[in-house]
Amino acid sequence: MRYTARAARWVGESAEGTLLPDGRLEVEYPLGDTAWAVRHALQYGRDCEVLSPESVREEIVARLERVMASQGVVGS
């Protein structure tokens, strides 16, 4: 996962990763539970980008589409 510079300072307190020159932080987590990865990424919102695996990215999209549909929001 890649975190914005804003989130990097908090994430960096509990996870080791690679600090990029622009202040963003990349962290590789062992994936034992896709649901955990989805919840973790969503808690950071726009401050977190899931780089891989694709299955986590797809589940985030699906979950957000379900939320939008339940709110009557038309997809993009």
N, CA, C and O atoms as CSV, one atom per row, in Angstrom:
chain,resi,resn,atom,element,x,y,z
A,1,MET,N,N,0.852,-1.157,0.000
A,1,MET,CA,C,0.000,0.000,0.000
A,1,MET,C,C,0.900,1.223,0.000
A,1,MET,O,O,1.998,1.216,0.557
A,2,ARG,N,N,0.409,2.261,-0.635
A,2,ARG,CA,C,1.145,3.525,-0.667
A,2,ARG,C,C,0.285,4.577,0.017
A,2,ARG,O,O,-0.887,4.759,-0.315
A,3,TYR,N,N,0.890,5.263,0.978
A,3,TYR,CA,C,0.190,6.278,1.752
A,3,TYR,C,C,0.701,7.661,1.376
A,3,TYR,O,O,1.878,7.836,1.058
A,4,THR,N,N,-0.181,8.627,1.415
A,4,THR,CA,C,0.222,10.004,1.166
A,4,THR,C,C,1.161,10.452,2.276
A,4,THR,O,O,1.253,9.813,3.324
A,5,ALA,N,N,1.852,11.549,2.035
A,5,ALA,CA,C,2.752,12.097,3.054
A,5,ALA,C,C,1.979,12.430,4.321
A,5,ALA,O,O,2.505,12.297,5.426
A,6,ARG,N,N,0.738,12.860,4.167
A,6,ARG,CA,C,-0.087,13.202,5.328
A,6,ARG,C,C,-0.330,11.985,6.220
A,6,ARG,O,O,-0.242,12.084,7.444
A,7,ALA,N,N,-0.634,10.844,5.613
A,7,ALA,CA,C,-0.907,9.621,6.386
A,7,ALA,C,C,0.376,8.905,6.785
A,7,ALA,O,O,0.383,8.139,7.749
A,8,ALA,N,N,1.457,9.146,6.057
A,8,ALA,CA,C,2.707,8.407,6.282
A,8,ALA,C,C,3.227,8.542,7.708
A,8,ALA,O,O,3.779,7.591,8.261
A,9,ARG,N,N,3.057,9.693,8.293
A,9,ARG,CA,C,3.606,9.870,9.648
A,9,ARG,C,C,2.891,8.993,10.665
A,9,ARG,O,O,3.512,8.514,11.614
A,10,TRP,N,N,1.574,8.775,10.474
A,10,TRP,CA,C,0.840,7.904,11.405
A,10,TRP,C,C,1.091,6.434,11.107
A,10,TRP,O,O,1.311,5.636,12.018
A,11,VAL,N,N,1.058,6.089,9.853
A,11,VAL,CA,C,1.285,4.693,9.474
A,11,VAL,C,C,2.699,4.280,9.859
A,11,VAL,O,O,2.914,3.168,10.343
A,12,GLY,N,N,3.652,5.160,9.648
A,12,GLY,CA,C,5.043,4.870,9.958
A,12,GLY,C,C,5.322,4.593,11.423
A,12,GLY,O,O,6.360,4.022,11.758
A,13,GLU,N,N,4.405,4.990,12.304
A,13,GLU,CA,C,4.578,4.713,13.732
A,13,GLU,C,C,4.361,3.240,14.054
A,13,GLU,O,O,4.884,2.738,15.049
A,14,SER,N,N,3.586,2.540,13.208
A,14,SER,CA,C,3.265,1.146,13.510
A,14,SER,C,C,3.665,0.162,12.413
A,14,SER,O,O,3.512,-1.047,12.582
A,15,ALA,N,N,4.176,0.669,11.293
A,15,ALA,CA,C,4.548,-0.223,10.191
A,15,ALA,C,C,5.842,0.255,9.556
A,15,ALA,O,O,6.073,1.454,9.407
A,16,GLU,N,N,6.677,-0.701,9.185
A,16,GLU,CA,C,7.914,-0.363,8.480
A,16,GLU,C,C,7.633,-0.332,6.991
A,16,GLU,O,O,6.870,-1.145,6.468
A,17,GLY,N,N,8.249,0.599,6.330
A,17,GLY,CA,C,8.057,0.703,4.898
A,17,GLY,C,C,9.174,1.505,4.271
A,17,GLY,O,O,10.193,1.792,4.900
A,18,THR,N,N,8.961,1.859,3.023
A,18,THR,CA,C,9.931,2.644,2.268
A,18,THR,C,C,9.415,4.064,2.137
A,18,THR,O,O,8.362,4.302,1.547
A,19,LEU,N,N,10.165,5.006,2.692
A,19,LEU,CA,C,9.798,6.406,2.576
A,19,LEU,C,C,10.283,6.919,1.233
A,19,LEU,O,O,11.470,6.832,0.918
A,20,LEU,N,N,9.366,7.453,0.444
A,20,LEU,CA,C,9.697,7.968,-0.883
A,20,LEU,C,C,10.157,9.420,-0.776
A,20,LEU,O,O,9.841,10.094,0.204
A,21,PRO,N,N,10.898,9.908,-1.766
A,21,PRO,CA,C,11.424,11.280,-1.704
A,21,PRO,C,C,10.355,12.356,-1.507
A,21,PRO,O,O,10.636,13.407,-0.930
A,22,ASP,N,N,9.137,12.105,-1.978
A,22,ASP,CA,C,8.072,13.105,-1.841
A,22,ASP,C,C,7.299,12.978,-0.524
A,22,ASP,O,O,6.292,13.658,-0.328
A,23,GLY,N,N,7.771,12.106,0.379
A,23,GLY,CA,C,7.146,11.961,1.683
A,23,GLY,C,C,6.114,10.853,1.778
A,23,GLY,O,O,5.659,10.524,2.873
A,24,ARG,N,N,5.734,10.267,0.638
A,24,ARG,CA,C,4.800,9.142,0.690
A,24,ARG,C,C,5.512,7.923,1.257
A,24,ARG,O,O,6.741,7.859,1.267
A,25,LEU,N,N,4.741,6.967,1.724
A,25,LEU,CA,C,5.276,5.768,2.345
A,25,LEU,C,C,4.666,4.542,1.689
A,25,LEU,O,O,3.447,4.458,1.540
A,26,GLU,N,N,5.503,3.595,1.299
A,26,GLU,CA,C,5.031,2.322,0.763
A,26,GLU,C,C,5.297,1.238,1.790
A,26,GLU,O,O,6.408,1.107,2.306
A,27,VAL,N,N,4.254,0.458,2.082
A,27,VAL,CA,C,4.344,-0.623,3.065
A,27,VAL,C,C,3.827,-1.897,2.416
A,27,VAL,O,O,2.789,-1.899,1.754
A,28,GLU,N,N,4.564,-2.976,2.616
A,28,GLU,CA,C,4.124,-4.278,2.131
A,28,GLU,C,C,3.671,-5.098,3.337
A,28,GLU,O,O,4.444,-5.351,4.261
A,29,TYR,N,N,2.414,-5.502,3.310
A,29,TYR,CA,C,1.841,-6.308,4.391
A,29,TYR,C,C,1.667,-7.741,3.909
A,29,TYR,O,O,1.336,-7.964,2.744
A,30,PRO,N,N,1.885,-8.721,4.790
A,30,PRO,CA,C,1.547,-10.091,4.415
A,30,PRO,C,C,0.018,-10.183,4.346
A,30,PRO,O,O,-0.674,-9.733,5.258
A,31,LEU,N,N,-0.493,-10.754,3.288
A,31,LEU,CA,C,-1.942,-10.788,3.107
A,31,LEU,C,C,-2.493,-12.139,3.527
A,31,LEU,O,O,-2.418,-13.117,2.783
A,32,GLY,N,N,-3.043,-12.175,4.719
A,32,GLY,CA,C,-3.679,-13.388,5.196
A,32,GLY,C,C,-5.188,-13.279,5.097
A,32,GLY,O,O,-5.900,-14.283,5.140
A,33,ASP,N,N,-5.676,-12.034,4.961
A,33,ASP,CA,C,-7.108,-11.790,4.994
A,33,ASP,C,C,-7.443,-10.592,4.104
A,33,ASP,O,O,-7.108,-9.453,4.432
A,34,THR,N,N,-8.094,-10.854,2.997
A,34,THR,CA,C,-8.478,-9.783,2.076
A,34,THR,C,C,-9.379,-8.766,2.759
A,34,THR,O,O,-9.254,-7.564,2.527
A,35,ALA,N,N,-10.282,-9.245,3.597
A,35,ALA,CA,C,-11.206,-8.337,4.277
A,35,ALA,C,C,-10.451,-7.329,5.143
A,35,ALA,O,O,-10.831,-6.160,5.207
A,36,TRP,N,N,-9.380,-7.777,5.812
A,36,TRP,CA,C,-8.582,-6.850,6.615
A,36,TRP,C,C,-7.978,-5.767,5.718
A,36,TRP,O,O,-8.025,-4.583,6.052
A,37,ALA,N,N,-7.418,-6.170,4.592
A,37,ALA,CA,C,-6.773,-5.210,3.688
A,37,ALA,C,C,-7.775,-4.184,3.179
A,37,ALA,O,O,-7.453,-3.000,3.078
A,38,VAL,N,N,-8.978,-4.622,2.861
A,38,VAL,CA,C,-10.016,-3.705,2.390
A,38,VAL,C,C,-10.373,-2.717,3.489
A,38,VAL,O,O,-10.413,-1.510,3.247
A,39,ARG,N,N,-10.632,-3.211,4.691
A,39,ARG,CA,C,-10.972,-2.316,5.808
A,39,ARG,C,C,-9.838,-1.337,6.096
A,39,ARG,O,O,-10.076,-0.151,6.326
A,40,HIS,N,N,-8.617,-1.835,6.083
A,40,HIS,CA,C,-7.465,-0.986,6.366
A,40,HIS,C,C,-7.353,0.142,5.340
A,40,HIS,O,O,-7.188,1.306,5.704
A,41,ALA,N,N,-7.443,-0.205,4.077
A,41,ALA,CA,C,-7.334,0.815,3.024
A,41,ALA,C,C,-8.464,1.829,3.120
A,41,ALA,O,O,-8.230,3.030,2.991
A,42,LEU,N,N,-9.681,1.360,3.344
A,42,LEU,CA,C,-10.820,2.273,3.407
A,42,LEU,C,C,-10.736,3.208,4.602
A,42,LEU,O,O,-11.243,4.327,4.538
A,43,GLN,N,N,-10.117,2.783,5.677
A,43,GLN,CA,C,-10.006,3.669,6.842
A,43,GLN,C,C,-9.147,4.883,6.515
A,43,GLN,O,O,-9.321,5.938,7.125
A,44,TYR,N,N,-8.230,4.759,5.569
A,44,TYR,CA,C,-7.373,5.882,5.185
A,44,TYR,C,C,-7.924,6.649,3.978
A,44,TYR,O,O,-7.408,7.712,3.633
A,45,GLY,N,N,-8.956,6.123,3.345
A,45,GLY,CA,C,-9.590,6.830,2.231
A,45,GLY,C,C,-8.601,7.194,1.140
A,45,GLY,O,O,-7.814,6.361,0.690
A,46,ARG,N,N,-8.654,8.435,0.726
A,46,ARG,CA,C,-7.791,8.913,-0.368
A,46,ARG,C,C,-6.316,8.943,-0.009
A,46,ARG,O,O,-5.465,9.133,-0.878
A,47,ASP,N,N,-6.012,8.757,1.263
A,47,ASP,CA,C,-4.616,8.775,1.701
A,47,ASP,C,C,-3.930,7.432,1.542
A,47,ASP,O,O,-2.770,7.284,1.926
A,48,CYS,N,N,-4.630,6.441,0.980
A,48,CYS,CA,C,-4.061,5.104,0.805
A,48,CYS,C,C,-4.391,4.578,-0.586
A,48,CYS,O,O,-5.537,4.638,-1.031
A,49,GLU,N,N,-3.388,4.070,-1.251
A,49,GLU,CA,C,-3.568,3.432,-2.556
A,49,GLU,C,C,-3.117,1.981,-2.440
A,49,GLU,O,O,-1.999,1.696,-2.012
A,50,VAL,N,N,-3.998,1.076,-2.825
A,50,VAL,CA,C,-3.652,-0.345,-2.831
A,50,VAL,C,C,-2.925,-0.631,-4.141
A,50,VAL,O,O,-3.493,-0.491,-5.223
A,51,LEU,N,N,-1.671,-1.032,-4.028
A,51,LEU,CA,C,-0.872,-1.320,-5.219
A,51,LEU,C,C,-1.109,-2.739,-5.708
A,51,LEU,O,O,-1.126,-2.987,-6.913
A,52,SER,N,N,-1.289,-3.656,-4.793
A,52,SER,CA,C,-1.583,-5.045,-5.130
A,52,SER,C,C,-2.003,-5.752,-3.848
A,52,SER,O,O,-1.693,-5.267,-2.760
A,53,PRO,N,N,-2.683,-6.858,-3.939
A,53,PRO,CA,C,-3.103,-7.566,-5.136
A,53,PRO,C,C,-4.373,-6.948,-5.739
A,53,PRO,O,O,-5.103,-6.213,-5.074
A,54,GLU,N,N,-4.603,-7.255,-6.961
A,54,GLU,CA,C,-5.754,-6.735,-7.694
A,54,GLU,C,C,-7.068,-7.120,-7.011
A,54,GLU,O,O,-8.038,-6.364,-7.062
A,55,SER,N,N,-7.104,-8.282,-6.378
A,55,SER,CA,C,-8.343,-8.726,-5.717
A,55,SER,C,C,-8.775,-7.747,-4.623
A,55,SER,O,O,-9.971,-7.547,-4.413
A,56,VAL,N,N,-7.830,-7.145,-3.935
A,56,VAL,CA,C,-8.168,-6.164,-2.903
A,56,VAL,C,C,-8.707,-4.900,-3.553
A,56,VAL,O,O,-9.698,-4.336,-3.091
A,57,ARG,N,N,-8.067,-4.460,-4.608
A,57,ARG,CA,C,-8.543,-3.277,-5.335
A,57,ARG,C,C,-9.964,-3.500,-5.843
A,57,ARG,O,O,-10.816,-2.619,-5.724
A,58,GLU,N,N,-10.215,-4.670,-6.405
A,58,GLU,CA,C,-11.540,-4.991,-6.942
A,58,GLU,C,C,-12.597,-5.014,-5.837
A,58,GLU,O,O,-13.713,-4.535,-6.041
A,59,GLU,N,N,-12.263,-5.558,-4.688
A,59,GLU,CA,C,-13.225,-5.613,-3.581
A,59,GLU,C,C,-13.534,-4.223,-3.053
A,59,GLU,O,O,-14.669,-3.951,-2.663
A,60,ILE,N,N,-12.546,-3.339,-3.035
A,60,ILE,CA,C,-12.791,-1.954,-2.603
A,60,ILE,C,C,-13.765,-1.284,-3.555
A,60,ILE,O,O,-14.710,-0.629,-3.116
A,61,VAL,N,N,-13.547,-1.440,-4.845
A,61,VAL,CA,C,-14.445,-0.857,-5.841
A,61,VAL,C,C,-15.857,-1.408,-5.662
A,61,VAL,O,O,-16.828,-0.651,-5.657
A,62,ALA,N,N,-15.969,-2.730,-5.513
A,62,ALA,CA,C,-17.281,-3.354,-5.343
A,62,ALA,C,C,-17.987,-2.831,-4.096
A,62,ALA,O,O,-19.185,-2.549,-4.126
A,63,ARG,N,N,-17.248,-2.704,-3.014
A,63,ARG,CA,C,-17.844,-2.226,-1.769
A,63,ARG,C,C,-18.321,-0.789,-1.907
A,63,ARG,O,O,-19.414,-0.448,-1.453
A,64,LEU,N,N,-17.510,0.051,-2.529
A,64,LEU,CA,C,-17.903,1.447,-2.711
A,64,LEU,C,C,-19.102,1.573,-3.645
A,64,LEU,O,O,-19.968,2.424,-3.438
A,65,GLU,N,N,-19.152,0.735,-4.664
A,65,GLU,CA,C,-20.313,0.744,-5.568
A,65,GLU,C,C,-21.584,0.333,-4.817
A,65,GLU,O,O,-22.649,0.905,-5.050
A,66,ARG,N,N,-21.481,-0.652,-3.921
A,66,ARG,CA,C,-22.651,-1.051,-3.127
A,66,ARG,C,C,-23.123,0.084,-2.224
A,66,ARG,O,O,-24.324,0.320,-2.091
A,67,VAL,N,N,-22.183,0.778,-1.611
A,67,VAL,CA,C,-22.551,1.904,-0.758
A,67,VAL,C,C,-23.233,2.994,-1.574
A,67,VAL,O,O,-24.257,3.538,-1.162
A,68,MET,N,N,-22.667,3.306,-2.720
A,68,MET,CA,C,-23.259,4.336,-3.577
A,68,MET,C,C,-24.666,3.926,-4.014
A,68,MET,O,O,-25.580,4.751,-4.005
A,69,ALA,N,N,-24.845,2.671,-4.395
A,69,ALA,CA,C,-26.146,2.191,-4.835
A,69,ALA,C,C,-27.165,2.284,-3.689
A,69,ALA,O,O,-28.323,2.641,-3.907
A,70,SER,N,N,-26.724,1.962,-2.484
A,70,SER,CA,C,-27.652,2.015,-1.345
A,70,SER,C,C,-28.061,3.446,-1.012
A,70,SER,O,O,-29.096,3.674,-0.386
A,71,GLN,N,N,-27.242,4.406,-1.434
A,71,GLN,CA,C,-27.531,5.824,-1.211
A,71,GLN,C,C,-28.224,6.463,-2.398
A,71,GLN,O,O,-28.535,7.654,-2.380
A,72,GLY,N,N,-28.469,5.655,-3.449
A,72,GLY,CA,C,-29.122,6.183,-4.646
A,72,GLY,C,C,-28.225,7.020,-5.523
A,72,GLY,O,O,-28.706,7.810,-6.335
A,73,VAL,N,N,-26.918,6.855,-5.369
A,73,VAL,CA,C,-25.958,7.606,-6.163
A,73,VAL,C,C,-25.679,6.829,-7.445
A,73,VAL,O,O,-25.410,5.628,-7.404
A,74,VAL,N,N,-25.745,7.511,-8.570
A,74,VAL,CA,C,-25.474,6.882,-9.844
A,74,VAL,C,C,-23.964,6.763,-10.028
A,74,VAL,O,O,-23.232,7.716,-9.762
A,75,GLY,N,N,-23.487,5.589,-10.485
A,75,GLY,CA,C,-22.053,5.358,-10.685
A,75,GLY,C,C,-21.459,6.270,-11.722
A,75,GLY,O,O,-22.172,6.959,-12.451
A,76,SER,N,N,-20.113,6.268,-11.781
A,76,SER,CA,C,-19.405,7.173,-12.699
A,76,SER,C,C,-19.356,6.648,-14.090
A,76,SER,O,O,-18.795,7.295,-14.974
